[in-house]
Amino acid sequence: MITGLTILIAINCLLLMLVVLIQNPKGGGVDSTFGGQGATQMFGAARSTDFIEKLTWGLAITLFILCIITALMVSNATGSVQVDGSGF
């Protein structure tokens, strides 16, 4: 289960990186490398920028939630182990 969550986190991170790289640093819309003019004509400049921004926020929130769930599962899985503090 933890391996599956780790894979989901990795996929989410890759998608988040791609979405962030597609964005124009000045907030002008989709980068021209990825067909910015065609996307602007198809969706309109405001709608394409709005979609990319919502997608970025959605992926960021999903990453945050997945990380918390994974941390809780790992802590529950290793929480029953007792350490005696002797260093051995």
MOWO-V960462 format. One record per backbone hydrogen bond with DSSP energy under -1.0 kcal/mol. CO is the residue of the C=O (numbers start at 1). NH is the residue of the N-H. Records with the same first field share a line. If there is no record, write none. Layout:
BEGIN
CO->NH  NH
END
This chain:
BEGIN
1->5
2->6
3->7
4->8
5->9
6->10
7->11
8->12
9->13
10->14
11->15
12->16
13->17
14->18
15->19
16->20
17->21
18->22
19->23
22->31
24->27
29->24
31->34
32->35
35->39
36->40
37->41
38->42
39->43
40->44
44->48
45->49
46->50
47->51
48->52
49->53
50->54
51->55
52->56
53->57
54->58
55->59
56->60
57->61
58->62
59->63
60->64
61->65
62->66
63->67
64->68
65->69
66->70
67->71
68->72
69->73
70->74
71->75
72->76
73->77
74->78
78->81
END
